[in-house]
Amino acid sequence: MTDSRTKVKTGRTDYLLLISTLILVVFGTVMIYSSSSIVAAMGKSQDGYFFLKKQIFFFLTGLGVMILLSRVPYAYLRRTAYWGMAASFVLLLLLFIPPLGVKVGGATRWLRLGFFSFQVTEFVKIALIVFLAHFLAKNHNRVEDIKEGLAVPLVVTGLVIGLVVLQPDFGTAVIIALVLTGMLFLAGGRILHLSSLAGFFVPIGIYLVTAKQYRLQRVLRFFDPWSDAQGSGFQIIQSFISFGSGGTFGVGLGDGMQKLFYLPEPHTDFILSVIAEESGFIGVAFVIILFLVFALRGMLISLRAPDLFGTLLAGGLTILIATEALINIAVVMALVPTKGLVLPFLSYGGSSLIMSLAAVGILLNVSSAEK
């Protein structure tokens, strides 16, 4: 691998990645309107287009960010590596200062600055990947040495995970740990060290699950949700009904019933359940195929990058989005315990959509370079 400052030829933008992303966003926007219009019309806004209008604004903003980052050479991101991490720690700490930190659903994940608010971890995940890509590329000859090559990434990532767990946001902490592991593997980390890392994180994860009663209940209800059908098992049971009602082709766009105050968070965490009911197996398979295309193209971009920084940057961003999608899909299908994570590109939310499109912009930038 060459240094990221090496001059490279201009290649072709990965249009398959771009097209799969845009289809997911457009389809998600349609489903957000379908899943939220009646609820929004009966809510405080009394406007059935409330969530749709906001999501279109987020999409246009994210599109602008994506285009900008696809044009600016990705090597310039190395200059922001340390500043980005410093800003990340400041923002994570500000969450614990009321009234800046906003508690939603029992977790303080949103930072409010005047009329503007955003989910801090969405920025932190991108900043951490840029930092890890820069540091591991810079020290690639020492990546097999724990003290010289791995100590800094492990400590920095550990501090980020610690602050995220305190929010509390266990799901995002798991994703960050998986991204770190994947990037260390791409950087050439030793299997023994990666196994040791897993051996370190798993006991901590078990402790964090058992230490909080609501997390333990989620795990227990995962095995038998009907034992508490009106409590901790309610979400997944309603998701089951959505999938069962949809059949092969679905009941039709807009005709789903589960979104009408039965399925919690139908336009965010459980939007795939609405897709399953209204477009059936075909719609769900369509979404999964698009994410598979995205993941495969993203990893291909990583492997074709002209330098190690580009490889790690593209690989980290691909692992991030693919892992978030995989976990969300697994949750709504009851393959893993329930966790509040959105489905990238499809779920309602400005912070997630804008930062996901920013990641796509960086991937497109890396794809436009050739060895």
Backbone hydrogen bonds in HBPLUS format (Angstrom, degrees):
<---DONOR---> <-ACCEPTOR-->    atom                        ^
c    i                          cat <-CA-CA->   ^        H-A-AA   ^      H-
h    n   atom  resd res      DA  || num        DHA   H-A  angle D-A-AA Bond
n    s   type  num  typ     dist DA aas  dist angle  dist       angle   num
A0006-THR N   A0003-ASP O   2.91 MM   3  5.55 165.2  1.93 121.1 125.9     1
A0370-GLU N   A0009-LYS O   3.20 MM 361  5.52 148.7  2.30 145.8 148.4     2
A0011-GLY N   A0368-SER O   2.37 MM 357  4.33 171.6  1.38 137.3 134.6     3
A0015-TYR N   A0013-THR O   2.94 MM   2  5.76 110.1  2.44 116.3  99.5     4
A0018-LEU N   A0014-ASP O   3.20 MM   4  6.53 161.5  2.23 145.5 150.9     5
A0019-ILE N   A0015-TYR O   2.77 MM   4  5.84 167.9  1.78 150.0 153.5     6
A0020-SER N   A0016-LEU O   2.99 MM   4  6.03 165.8  2.01 145.1 149.5     7
A0021-THR N   A0017-LEU O   3.06 MM   4  6.17 154.0  2.13 143.8 151.1     8
A0022-LEU N   A0018-LEU O   2.97 MM   4  6.24 166.2  1.99 155.1 158.1     9
A0023-ILE N   A0019-ILE O   2.94 MM   4  6.11 160.5  1.98 153.6 158.8    10
A0024-LEU N   A0020-SER O   3.11 MM   4  6.22 159.5  2.15 142.0 147.5    11
A0025-VAL N   A0021-THR O   2.98 MM   4  6.28 158.8  2.02 152.9 158.8    12
A0026-VAL N   A0022-LEU O   2.93 MM   4  6.07 170.1  1.94 152.7 155.5    13
A0027-PHE N   A0023-ILE O   2.88 MM   4  5.92 167.2  1.90 151.7 156.1    14
A0028-GLY N   A0024-LEU O   2.81 MM   4  5.85 153.0  1.88 141.3 149.9    15
A0029-THR N   A0025-VAL O   2.86 MM   4  6.07 150.3  1.94 147.0 154.7    16
A0030-VAL N   A0026-VAL O   3.09 MM   4  6.40 157.6  2.14 149.6 154.6    17
A0031-MET N   A0027-PHE O   3.01 MM   4  6.28 159.3  2.05 149.2 154.9    18
A0032-ILE N   A0028-GLY O   2.80 MM   4  5.98 142.4  1.94 145.6 156.4    19
A0033-TYR N   A0029-THR O   3.17 MM   4  6.44 156.7  2.23 144.9 149.6    20
A0034-SER N   A0030-VAL O   3.05 MM   4  6.36 159.3  2.09 145.2 151.3    21
A0035-SER N   A0031-MET O   2.84 MM   4  5.92 154.9  1.91 144.9 151.2    22
A0036-SER N   A0032-ILE O   3.00 MM   4  5.91 129.3  2.26 141.2 152.3    23
A0037-SER N   A0033-TYR O   3.01 MM   4  5.40 145.3  2.13 148.3 149.5    24
A0040-ALA N   A0036-SER O   2.76 MM   4  5.77 161.0  1.79 158.5 164.3    25
A0041-ALA N   A0037-SER O   2.92 MM   4  6.05 153.9  1.99 143.6 150.9    26
A0042-MET N   A0038-ILE O   3.13 MM   4  6.32 138.7  2.31 140.9 150.7    27
A0043-GLY N   A0040-ALA O   3.12 MM   3  4.95 153.0  2.19  97.9 106.3    28
A0050-PHE N   A0047-ASP O   3.02 MM   3  5.29 163.3  2.05 119.5 120.5    29
A0053-LYS N   A0049-TYR O   2.85 MM   4  5.90 170.0  1.86 162.1 163.2    30
A0054-LYS N   A0050-PHE O   3.25 MM   4  6.46 159.7  2.29 144.6 150.1    31
A0055-GLN N   A0051-PHE O   2.90 MM   4  6.02 157.4  1.95 147.6 154.0    32
A0056-ILE N   A0052-LEU O   2.94 MM   4  6.17 155.6  2.00 152.1 158.3    33
A0057-PHE N   A0053-LYS O   3.10 MM   4  6.33 153.2  2.18 141.1 148.3    34
A0058-PHE N   A0054-LYS O   2.91 MM   4  6.24 158.1  1.96 148.9 155.0    35
A0059-PHE N   A0055-GLN O   2.81 MM   4  6.02 154.5  1.88 146.5 154.0    36
A0060-LEU N   A0056-ILE O   2.95 MM   4  6.18 163.0  1.98 150.5 154.0    37
A0061-THR N   A0057-PHE O   2.96 MM   4  6.16 158.3  2.00 149.6 156.0    38
A0062-GLY N   A0058-PHE O   2.78 MM   4  5.96 165.9  1.80 151.9 156.3    39
A0063-LEU N   A0059-PHE O   2.75 MM   4  5.90 149.4  1.84 146.4 155.7    40
A0064-GLY N   A0060-LEU O   3.08 MM   4  6.29 151.9  2.16 140.5 146.6    41
A0065-VAL N   A0061-THR O   3.06 MM   4  6.42 156.9  2.11 149.3 155.6    42
A0066-MET N   A0062-GLY O   2.79 MM   4  5.99 157.5  1.84 149.6 156.3    43
A0067-ILE N   A0063-LEU O   2.94 MM   4  6.16 163.2  1.96 150.3 153.9    44
A0068-LEU N   A0064-GLY O   3.01 MM   4  6.18 160.5  2.05 146.4 152.0    45
A0069-LEU N   A0065-VAL O   2.95 MM   4  6.15 169.2  1.96 155.6 157.8    46
A0070-SER N   A0066-MET O   2.93 MM   4  6.05 134.7  2.13 142.4 155.0    47
A0071-ARG N   A0068-LEU O   3.09 MM   3  5.35 147.7  2.20 103.1 112.8    48
A0072-VAL N   A0068-LEU O   3.10 MM   4  6.40 151.5  2.19 152.8 160.6    49
A0076-TYR N   A0073-PRO O   3.00 MM   3  5.91 157.6  2.05 125.9 130.8    50
A0077-LEU N   A0074-TYR O   2.98 MM   3  5.52 152.8  2.05 113.1 121.1    51
A0078-ARG N   A0075-ALA O   3.14 MM   3  5.81 157.7  2.19 115.0 120.8    52
A0079-ARG N   A0076-TYR O   3.07 MM   3  5.70 147.3  2.18 114.1 121.8    53
A0080-THR N   A0077-LEU O   2.94 MM   3  5.29 148.3  2.04 107.7 117.5    54
A0081-ALA N   A0078-ARG O   3.29 MM   3  5.23 163.8  2.31 102.7 107.5    55
A0084-GLY N   A0080-THR O   2.67 MM   4  5.55 155.8  1.73 153.8 160.3    56
A0085-MET N   A0081-ALA O   3.26 MM   4  6.47 151.9  2.34 137.6 144.1    57
A0086-ALA N   A0082-TYR O   2.95 MM   4  6.19 156.8  2.01 146.9 153.7    58
A0087-ALA N   A0083-TRP O   2.90 MM   4  6.11 162.9  1.93 150.7 155.1    59
A0088-SER N   A0084-GLY O   2.94 MM   4  6.09 145.2  2.06 136.9 147.1    60
A0089-PHE N   A0085-MET O   3.03 MM   4  6.32 158.5  2.07 151.9 154.9    61
A0090-VAL N   A0086-ALA O   3.11 MM   4  6.38 158.8  2.16 147.9 154.0    62
A0091-LEU N   A0087-ALA O   2.91 MM   4  6.10 164.9  1.93 151.8 155.7    63
A0092-LEU N   A0088-SER O   2.90 MM   4  6.09 158.4  1.95 149.5 155.8    64
A0093-LEU N   A0089-PHE O   2.99 MM   4  6.12 152.5  2.06 144.2 151.1    65
A0094-LEU N   A0090-VAL O   2.93 MM   4  6.17 148.0  2.04 147.3 156.7    66
A0096-PHE N   A0093-LEU O   3.10 MM   3  5.73 153.7  2.17 114.4 121.0    67
A0097-ILE N   A0094-LEU O   3.01 MM   3  5.27 161.7  2.05 116.0 117.5    68
A0100-LEU N   A0097-ILE O   2.87 MM   3  5.74 125.6  2.17 136.0 143.4    69
A0101-GLY N   A0097-ILE O   3.26 MM   4  5.89 153.3  2.33 122.6 130.3    70
A0112-ARG N   A0100-LEU O   2.75 MM  12  5.05 166.8  1.77 148.4 152.8    71
A0102-VAL N   A0110-TRP O   2.73 MM   8  5.09 168.7  1.75 154.0 156.1    72
A0104-VAL N   A0107-ALA O   2.87 MM   3  5.51 159.5  1.91 156.5 150.0    73
A0107-ALA N   A0104-VAL O   3.27 MM   3  5.51 166.1  2.29 109.6 113.8    74
A0108-THR N   A0167-GLN O   3.10 MM  59  5.09 172.4  2.11 124.1 123.9    75
A0120-VAL N   A0109-ARG O   3.30 MM  11  6.44 142.5  2.45 164.6 173.9    76
A0111-LEU N   A0118-PHE O   2.91 MM   7  5.59 167.9  1.92 160.4 160.5    77
A0118-PHE N   A0111-LEU O   3.09 MM   7  5.59 147.9  2.19 142.0 150.1    78
A0113-LEU N   A0116-PHE O   2.65 MM   3  5.22 165.1  1.67 174.8 177.9    79
A0116-PHE N   A0113-LEU O   3.19 MM   3  5.22 159.4  2.23 120.3 119.8    80
A0122-GLU N   A0119-GLN O   3.19 MM   3  5.93 149.2  2.29 118.2 125.7    81
A0123-PHE N   A0120-VAL O   3.03 MM   3  5.62 129.0  2.30 115.9 126.8    82
A0124-VAL N   A0120-VAL O   3.07 MM   4  6.33 163.7  2.10 150.2 155.5    83
A0125-LYS N   A0121-THR O   2.96 MM   4  5.96 159.4  2.00 145.7 148.3    84
A0127-ALA N   A0123-PHE O   3.00 MM   4  6.26 169.2  2.01 158.4 161.8    85
A0128-LEU N   A0124-VAL O   2.81 MM   4  5.93 156.9  1.86 153.4 159.3    86
A0129-ILE N   A0125-LYS O   3.16 MM   4  6.33 155.1  2.22 140.5 146.6    87
A0130-VAL N   A0126-ILE O   3.04 MM   4  6.35 159.7  2.08 153.6 158.7    88
A0131-PHE N   A0127-ALA O   2.99 MM   4  6.22 159.3  2.03 146.6 152.6    89
A0132-LEU N   A0128-LEU O   2.84 MM   4  6.05 169.1  1.85 155.6 158.3    90
A0133-ALA N   A0129-ILE O   2.89 MM   4  5.96 161.2  1.93 148.1 153.6    91
A0134-HIS N   A0130-VAL O   2.99 MM   4  6.14 158.7  2.03 145.9 151.7    92
A0135-PHE N   A0131-PHE O   2.87 MM   4  6.07 174.4  1.87 160.0 161.5    93
A0136-LEU N   A0132-LEU O   2.89 MM   4  5.81 166.9  1.90 149.1 153.6    94
A0137-ALA N   A0133-ALA O   3.04 MM   4  5.91 149.8  2.13 135.6 144.1    95
A0138-LYS N   A0134-HIS O   2.93 MM   4  6.03 156.0  1.99 147.0 154.0    96
A0139-ASN N   A0135-PHE O   2.94 MM   4  6.09 143.5  2.08 144.3 154.2    97
A0142-ARG N   A0139-ASN O   2.95 MM   3  5.50 156.4  2.00 115.9 123.6    98
A0145-ASP N   A0142-ARG O   2.97 MM   3  5.33 160.0  2.02 112.4 118.7    99
A0149-GLY N   A0145-ASP O   2.80 MM   4  5.21 148.4  1.90 137.3 147.6   100
A0150-LEU N   A0145-ASP O   3.18 MM   5  6.49 134.6  2.39 145.3 152.5   101
A0150-LEU N   A0146-ILE O   3.24 MM   4  4.65 135.5  2.44 104.8 116.7   102
A0151-ALA N   A0146-ILE O   2.80 MM   5  5.76 120.6  2.16 157.8 170.8   103
A0154-LEU N   A0150-LEU O   3.00 MM   4  6.05 163.0  2.03 157.2 162.6   104
A0155-VAL N   A0151-ALA O   2.88 MM   4  6.03 159.9  1.92 154.0 159.7   105
A0156-VAL N   A0152-VAL O   2.93 MM   4  6.01 176.4  1.93 162.5 163.7   106
A0157-THR N   A0153-PRO O   2.97 MM   4  5.91 163.9  2.00 142.9 148.3   107
A0158-GLY N   A0154-LEU O   2.84 MM   4  5.78 148.3  1.94 136.1 146.1   108
A0159-LEU N   A0155-VAL O   2.92 MM   4  6.16 153.2  2.00 150.2 156.1   109
A0160-VAL N   A0156-VAL O   3.09 MM   4  6.39 157.8  2.14 147.9 153.9   110
A0161-ILE N   A0157-THR O   2.89 MM   4  6.13 165.8  1.91 153.5 157.3   111
A0162-GLY N   A0158-GLY O   2.90 MM   4  6.06 155.4  1.96 144.3 151.5   112
A0163-LEU N   A0159-LEU O   3.05 MM   4  6.31 160.0  2.09 149.9 153.6   113
A0164-VAL N   A0160-VAL O   2.96 MM   4  6.18 151.7  2.04 149.8 158.5   114
A0165-VAL N   A0161-ILE O   2.86 MM   4  6.05 158.3  1.91 153.5 158.8   115
A0166-LEU N   A0162-GLY O   3.17 MM   4  6.38 144.0  2.30 139.8 149.0   116
A0167-GLN N   A0164-VAL O   3.11 MM   3  5.42 155.1  2.17 106.4 114.0   117
A0169-ASP N   A0164-VAL O   3.00 MM   5  5.65 124.4  2.32 130.7 144.8   118
A0173-ALA N   A0169-ASP O   3.28 MM   4  6.51 154.8  2.34 144.8 152.1   119
A0174-VAL N   A0170-PHE O   3.04 MM   4  6.34 151.3  2.12 149.3 156.2   120
A0175-ILE N   A0171-GLY O   3.11 MM   4  6.44 158.0  2.16 147.9 153.6   121
A0176-ILE N   A0172-THR O   2.94 MM   4  6.19 160.5  1.98 152.8 157.4   122
A0177-ALA N   A0173-ALA O   3.07 MM   4  6.29 156.5  2.13 145.1 151.3   123
A0178-LEU N   A0174-VAL O   2.99 MM   4  6.28 153.1  2.07 148.5 155.9   124
A0179-VAL N   A0175-ILE O   2.90 MM   4  6.16 154.1  1.97 151.3 158.5   125
A0180-LEU N   A0176-ILE O   2.97 MM   4  6.20 161.6  2.01 150.5 155.0   126
A0181-THR N   A0177-ALA O   3.07 MM   4  6.30 161.8  2.11 145.7 150.3   127
A0182-GLY N   A0178-LEU O   2.97 MM   4  6.17 161.3  2.00 147.9 152.9   128
A0183-MET N   A0179-VAL O   2.92 MM   4  6.13 159.9  1.96 153.2 158.3   129
A0184-LEU N   A0180-LEU O   2.95 MM   4  6.15 155.0  2.01 151.3 158.1   130
A0185-PHE N   A0181-THR O   3.05 MM   4  6.27 150.0  2.14 144.1 152.2   131
A0186-LEU N   A0182-GLY O   3.02 MM   4  6.33 157.3  2.08 146.4 152.2   132
A0187-ALA N   A0183-MET O   2.94 MM   4  6.10 139.7  2.10 139.5 150.7   133
A0189-GLY N   A0184-LEU O   2.81 MM   5  5.22 156.3  1.87 159.1 156.0   134
A0188-GLY N   A0185-PHE O   3.09 MM   3  5.28 157.2  2.14 104.6 111.7   135
A0193-HIS N   A0190-ARG O   3.04 MM   3  5.29 117.8  2.44 101.8 116.0   136
A0194-LEU N   A0190-ARG O   2.99 MM   4  6.36 159.0  2.04 153.8 160.3   137
A0195-SER N   A0191-ILE O   2.81 MM   4  5.97 155.0  1.88 149.3 156.2   138
A0196-SER N   A0192-LEU O   2.95 MM   4  6.13 151.0  2.03 141.2 149.5   139
A0197-LEU N   A0193-HIS O   2.85 MM   4  6.11 145.4  1.97 142.4 152.4   140
A0198-ALA N   A0194-LEU O   3.00 MM   4  6.31 155.7  2.06 144.7 150.4   141
A0199-GLY N   A0195-SER O   2.86 MM   4  6.12 153.8  1.93 144.1 152.2   142
A0200-PHE N   A0196-SER O   2.89 MM   4  6.12 124.7  2.20 135.4 149.8   143
A0200-PHE N   A0197-LEU O   3.08 MM   3  5.00 134.4  2.30  92.5 105.5   144
A0201-PHE N   A0197-LEU O   2.94 MM   4  6.26 157.8  1.99 152.4 157.5   145
A0202-VAL N   A0198-ALA O   2.97 MM   4  5.96 167.5  1.98 156.8 159.4   146
A0205-GLY N   A0201-PHE O   2.84 MM   4  6.06 155.6  1.89 155.0 162.7   147
A0206-ILE N   A0202-VAL O   2.91 MM   4  6.20 158.3  1.96 154.7 160.4   148
A0207-TYR N   A0203-PRO O   2.94 MM   4  6.17 157.6  1.99 145.5 151.5   149
A0208-LEU N   A0204-ILE O   2.91 MM   4  6.17 162.4  1.94 152.3 156.7   150
A0209-VAL N   A0205-GLY O   2.98 MM   4  6.18 151.3  2.06 147.4 154.9   151
A0210-THR N   A0206-ILE O   3.00 MM   4  6.21 166.2  2.02 151.7 155.1   152
A0211-ALA N   A0207-TYR O   2.80 MM   4  5.79 134.7  2.00 146.9 159.5   153
A0216-LEU N   A0212-LYS O   3.10 MM   4  6.40 161.8  2.13 154.3 159.7   154
A0217-GLN N   A0213-GLN O   2.85 MM   4  6.08 154.7  1.92 150.8 158.1   155
A0218-ARG N   A0214-TYR O   3.14 MM   4  6.31 147.1  2.25 134.8 142.5   156
A0219-VAL N   A0215-ARG O   3.19 MM   4  6.54 153.1  2.26 146.6 152.9   157
A0220-LEU N   A0216-LEU O   2.95 MM   4  6.25 163.0  1.98 153.2 157.9   158
A0221-ARG N   A0217-GLN O   2.79 MM   4  5.92 160.5  1.83 150.5 156.1   159
A0222-PHE N   A0218-ARG O   2.99 MM   4  6.03 128.0  2.27 132.6 145.6   160
A0222-PHE N   A0219-VAL O   3.18 MM   3  5.05 132.3  2.41  91.6 104.8   161
A0223-PHE N   A0220-LEU O   3.25 MM   3  5.68 137.0  2.45 104.9 113.8   162
A0227-SER N   A0224-ASP O   3.20 MM   3  5.82 163.5  2.23 116.7 121.8   163
A0228-ASP N   A0225-PRO O   3.24 MM   3  5.90 165.3  2.27 115.5 119.9   164
A0231-GLY N   A0228-ASP O   3.02 MM   3  5.21 158.2  2.07 109.4 116.3   165
A0233-GLY N   A0228-ASP O   3.03 MM   5  5.32 148.3  2.14 152.4 148.6   166
A0234-PHE N   A0231-GLY O   3.11 MM   3  5.43 164.5  2.14 113.5 118.3   167
A0237-ILE N   A0233-GLY O   3.19 MM   4  6.28 156.4  2.25 152.9 159.9   168
A0238-GLN N   A0234-PHE O   3.04 MM   4  6.26 162.2  2.07 156.3 160.4   169
A0239-SER N   A0235-GLN O   3.01 MM   4  6.31 144.8  2.14 143.2 153.8   170
A0240-PHE N   A0236-ILE O   2.88 MM   4  6.16 150.6  1.96 144.3 151.9   171
A0241-ILE N   A0237-ILE O   3.02 MM   4  6.37 156.1  2.08 148.0 153.9   172
A0242-SER N   A0238-GLN O   3.05 MM   4  6.30 150.3  2.14 139.6 147.4   173
A0243-PHE N   A0239-SER O   3.00 MM   4  6.33 163.2  2.03 156.0 158.7   174
A0244-GLY N   A0240-PHE O   2.83 MM   4  6.05 162.8  1.86 154.1 159.7   175
A0245-SER N   A0241-ILE O   2.83 MM   4  5.89 152.3  1.90 146.7 153.8   176
A0246-GLY N   A0242-SER O   3.17 MM   4  6.29 144.3  2.31 142.7 151.0   177
A0250-GLY N   A0246-GLY O   2.71 MM   4  3.98 130.5  1.96 159.4 151.7   178
A0281-PHE N   A0247-GLY O   2.92 MM  34  6.25 143.9  2.05 136.2 146.8   179
A0282-ILE N   A0248-THR O   3.10 MM  34  6.16 165.1  2.13 165.2 162.9   180
A0251-VAL N   A0277-GLU O   2.93 MM  26  6.30 157.6  1.99 146.3 151.7   181
A0252-GLY N   A0278-GLU O   3.05 MM  26  4.76 146.4  2.17 121.9 127.2   182
A0255-ASP N   A0252-GLY O   3.04 MM   3  5.40 163.8  2.06 128.7 132.6   183
A0260-LEU N   A0257-MET O   3.02 MM   3  5.59 161.0  2.06 117.5 123.6   184
A0263-LEU N   A0258-GLN O   2.66 MM   5  5.32 161.1  1.70 164.0 158.5   185
A0261-PHE N   A0259-LYS O   2.97 MM   2  5.76 134.1  2.18 104.4  91.0   186
A0268-THR N   A0265-GLU O   3.26 MM   3  5.33 160.4  2.30 105.3 111.2   187
A0270-PHE N   A0265-GLU O   3.11 MM   5  5.89 164.6  2.13 160.0 159.0   188
A0348-TYR N   A0267-HIS O   2.83 MM  81  5.79 164.3  1.85 155.2 160.3   189
A0273-SER N   A0270-PHE O   3.12 MM   3  5.37 135.2  2.33 101.4 113.1   190
A0274-VAL N   A0271-ILE O   3.12 MM   3  5.16 120.9  2.49  95.3 109.4   191
A0275-ILE N   A0271-ILE O   3.00 MM   4  6.36 157.2  2.06 148.4 155.0   192
A0276-ALA N   A0272-LEU O   2.83 MM   4  6.05 149.9  1.92 141.3 149.5   193
A0277-GLU N   A0273-SER O   3.03 MM   4  6.31 152.0  2.11 143.2 149.6   194
A0278-GLU N   A0274-VAL O   2.94 MM   4  6.12 166.7  1.96 156.5 159.9   195
A0279-SER N   A0275-ILE O   2.77 MM   4  5.49 153.3  1.84 145.8 152.4   196
A0280-GLY N   A0276-ALA O   2.88 MM   4  4.47 124.7  2.19 113.4 121.7   197
A0283-GLY N   A0279-SER O   3.20 MM   4  4.80 155.0  2.26 119.5 120.8   198
A0284-VAL N   A0280-GLY O   3.19 MM   4  6.56 163.2  2.22 155.2 159.4   199
A0285-ALA N   A0281-PHE O   2.86 MM   4  5.97 165.3  1.88 153.5 158.0   200
A0286-PHE N   A0282-ILE O   2.94 MM   4  6.05 150.5  2.03 143.5 151.9   201
A0287-VAL N   A0283-GLY O   3.10 MM   4  6.39 155.1  2.16 145.8 151.2   202
A0288-ILE N   A0284-VAL O   2.98 MM   4  6.26 166.4  2.00 154.9 158.3   203
A0289-ILE N   A0285-ALA O   2.90 MM   4  6.05 159.6  1.94 149.9 155.4   204
A0290-LEU N   A0286-PHE O   3.09 MM   4  6.30 156.2  2.15 144.9 151.1   205
A0291-PHE N   A0287-VAL O   3.05 MM   4  6.38 154.7  2.12 150.7 157.4   206
A0292-LEU N   A0288-ILE O   2.90 MM   4  6.19 149.9  1.99 146.6 155.6   207
A0293-VAL N   A0289-ILE O   2.90 MM   4  6.18 156.4  1.95 150.8 156.8   208
A0294-PHE N   A0290-LEU O   2.94 MM   4  6.19 158.8  1.99 144.5 150.6   209
A0295-ALA N   A0291-PHE O   2.85 MM   4  6.08 163.9  1.88 150.1 153.9   210
A0296-LEU N   A0292-LEU O   2.91 MM   4  6.06 166.0  1.93 152.1 155.9   211
A0297-ARG N   A0293-VAL O   2.92 MM   4  6.02 167.2  1.94 153.6 157.5   212
A0298-GLY N   A0294-PHE O   2.84 MM   4  5.91 154.3  1.90 146.9 155.1   213
A0299-MET N   A0295-ALA O   2.99 MM   4  6.19 159.6  2.03 148.2 152.6   214
A0300-LEU N   A0296-LEU O   2.98 MM   4  6.14 147.5  2.09 141.3 150.9   215
A0301-ILE N   A0297-ARG O   2.88 MM   4  6.12 153.6  1.95 147.6 154.3   216
A0302-SER N   A0298-GLY O   3.03 MM   4  6.31 152.5  2.11 141.2 148.8   217
A0303-LEU N   A0299-MET O   2.94 MM   4  6.21 159.4  1.99 147.5 151.8   218
A0304-ARG N   A0300-LEU O   2.98 MM   4  6.12 140.9  2.14 143.7 154.0   219
A0305-ALA N   A0302-SER O   3.35 MM   3  5.35 159.3  2.39 101.2 107.2   220
A0311-THR N   A0307-ASP O   3.04 MM   4  6.35 155.0  2.10 146.7 154.3   221
A0312-LEU N   A0308-LEU O   2.90 MM   4  6.10 167.4  1.91 156.6 158.6   222
A0313-LEU N   A0309-PHE O   2.83 MM   4  5.90 158.7  1.87 149.7 156.7   223
A0314-ALA N   A0310-GLY O   2.92 MM   4  5.92 172.5  1.93 148.8 151.3   224
A0315-GLY N   A0311-THR O   2.89 MM   4  5.85 155.0  1.95 140.9 149.3   225
A0316-GLY N   A0312-LEU O   2.82 MM   4  5.77 160.1  1.86 142.4 148.1   226
A0317-LEU N   A0313-LEU O   3.10 MM   4  6.28 165.5  2.12 150.7 154.2   227
A0318-THR N   A0314-ALA O   2.99 MM   4  6.10 156.8  2.05 146.0 152.8   228
A0319-ILE N   A0315-GLY O   2.90 MM   4  6.05 163.5  1.93 150.8 155.6   229
A0320-LEU N   A0316-GLY O   2.95 MM   4  6.10 154.3  2.02 144.4 151.8   230
A0321-ILE N   A0317-LEU O   3.15 MM   4  6.38 173.3  2.15 153.0 152.3   231
A0322-ALA N   A0318-THR O   2.90 MM   4  5.92 165.3  1.93 154.4 159.3   232
A0323-THR N   A0319-ILE O   2.86 MM   4  5.73 155.1  1.92 142.6 149.6   233
A0324-GLU N   A0320-LEU O   3.04 MM   4  6.23 161.5  2.07 149.2 154.2   234
A0325-ALA N   A0321-ILE O   2.99 MM   4  6.17 160.8  2.03 147.5 152.9   235
A0326-LEU N   A0322-ALA O   2.88 MM   4  6.03 160.3  1.92 145.5 151.5   236
A0327-ILE N   A0323-THR O   2.93 MM   4  6.09 166.8  1.95 153.6 156.4   237
A0328-ASN N   A0324-GLU O   3.05 MM   4  6.17 166.1  2.07 148.1 152.3   238
A0329-ILE N   A0325-ALA O   2.95 MM   4  6.08 168.3  1.96 154.2 157.7   239
A0330-ALA N   A0326-LEU O   2.90 MM   4  6.02 156.4  1.96 145.6 152.9   240
A0331-VAL N   A0327-ILE O   2.85 MM   4  6.04 148.2  1.95 147.8 156.4   241
A0332-VAL N   A0328-ASN O   3.10 MM   4  6.40 169.7  2.11 159.2 158.9   242
A0333-MET N   A0329-ILE O   3.18 MM   4  6.28 134.4  2.40 138.5 150.2   243
A0335-LEU N   A0330-ALA O   2.71 MM   5  4.84 165.0  1.73 159.9 156.7   244
A0334-ALA N   A0331-VAL O   2.92 MM   3  4.98 160.6  1.96 109.0 113.9   245
A0341-LEU N   A0339-LYS O   2.91 MM   2  5.91 121.9  2.26 115.8  99.3   246
A0346-LEU N   A0343-LEU O   3.17 MM   3  5.71 142.2  2.32 127.1 138.2   247
A0347-SER N   A0343-LEU O   2.99 MM   4  5.23 176.7  1.99 158.2 157.0   248
A0353-LEU N   A0349-GLY O   3.22 MM   4  6.19 163.7  2.24 142.0 147.0   249
A0354-ILE N   A0350-GLY O   2.91 MM   4  5.87 170.5  1.92 156.1 159.4   250
A0355-MET N   A0351-SER O   3.12 MM   4  6.09 164.9  2.14 144.9 149.7   251
A0356-SER N   A0352-SER O   2.89 MM   4  5.91 148.7  1.99 144.0 153.4   252
A0357-LEU N   A0353-LEU O   2.95 MM   4  6.10 157.9  2.00 148.9 154.3   253
A0358-ALA N   A0354-ILE O   2.90 MM   4  6.12 139.8  2.07 137.6 149.8   254
A0359-ALA N   A0355-MET O   2.96 MM   4  6.22 150.8  2.05 140.7 147.4   255
A0360-VAL N   A0356-SER O   3.04 MM   4  6.39 148.2  2.14 140.4 149.1   256
A0361-GLY N   A0357-LEU O   2.94 MM   4  6.19 151.7  2.02 143.2 150.4   257
A0362-ILE N   A0358-ALA O   3.09 MM   4  6.47 152.2  2.17 147.9 154.5   258
A0363-LEU N   A0359-ALA O   2.98 MM   4  6.28 158.2  2.02 147.6 153.8   259
A0364-LEU N   A0360-VAL O   2.85 MM   4  6.11 158.4  1.90 154.5 159.9   260
A0365-ASN N   A0361-GLY O   3.01 MM   4  6.22 144.6  2.14 138.3 148.3   261
A0366-VAL N   A0362-ILE O   2.95 MM   4  6.30 157.4  2.00 153.3 158.4   262
A0367-SER N   A0363-LEU O   2.89 MM   4  6.12 152.2  1.97 145.6 154.1   263
A0368-SER N   A0364-LEU O   3.13 MM   4  6.30 129.7  2.40 136.3 147.3   264
A0368-SER N   A0365-ASN O   3.19 MM   3  5.29 138.5  2.37  97.2 108.4   265
A0369-ALA N   A0366-VAL O   3.17 MM   3  5.61 163.7  2.20 114.1 117.2   266
